[in-house]
C-alpha cells in the first residue's frame, strides 16, 4: 500500500512511498507518473540523517 506522510497538507504537494523488497517513491499528484526506485540499503542511508534532524 502506498503511504503518504500524515504531515502532508490538503494541497497534496508531497510524495508517496511503497515499501517492499525495494522502495518506490512517486508524486502524489501523478500516481501514474514516473517512480523512483531505491534498494533498502540506499533508502535507509537517506532516512538516517533525515530522522536525526527531526
C-alpha positions as CSV (number, residue, x, y, z in Angstrom):
1,X,0.0,0.0,0.0
2,X,1.3,3.5,-0.9
3,X,1.9,5.7,2.2
4,X,1.7,9.5,2.4
5,X,3.1,11.5,5.3
6,X,0.5,12.4,8.0
7,X,2.1,15.8,8.0
8,X,1.2,16.5,4.3
9,X,-1.2,19.4,3.7
10,X,-4.5,19.5,1.9
11,X,-2.9,20.6,-1.4
12,X,-1.2,17.2,-1.9
13,X,2.3,18.6,-2.5
14,X,4.1,15.5,-1.3
15,X,5.4,12.2,-2.3
16,X,4.1,8.7,-1.5
17,X,6.3,5.7,-0.6
18,X,5.7,2.0,-1.2
19,X,7.9,-0.3,0.9
20,X,8.7,-3.8,-0.3
21,X,11.8,-5.7,-1.5
22,X,12.8,-2.2,-2.7
23,X,11.3,1.3,-2.0
24,X,9.3,3.1,-4.6
25,X,8.6,6.9,-4.5
26,X,6.1,8.8,-6.6
27,X,4.5,12.2,-6.8
28,X,1.1,12.1,-5.0
29,X,-0.4,14.3,-7.7
30,X,0.6,12.0,-10.5
31,X,0.1,8.4,-9.3
32,X,0.6,7.0,-12.8
33,X,3.7,9.0,-13.5
34,X,7.4,8.2,-13.1
35,X,8.6,6.4,-9.9
36,X,12.0,6.4,-8.3
37,X,13.3,3.0,-7.0
38,X,15.7,2.5,-4.2
39,X,17.2,-0.6,-2.6
40,X,16.6,-0.8,1.1
41,X,20.2,0.0,2.0
42,X,20.1,3.2,0.0
43,X,16.7,4.2,1.4
44,X,17.9,3.6,5.0
45,X,21.1,5.7,4.3
46,X,18.8,8.5,3.1
47,X,16.5,8.3,6.1
48,X,19.1,8.1,8.8
49,X,20.2,11.8,8.7
50,X,16.7,13.0,8.0
51,X,15.4,11.3,11.1
52,X,18.2,12.8,13.2
53,X,17.1,16.3,12.2
54,X,13.5,15.8,13.2
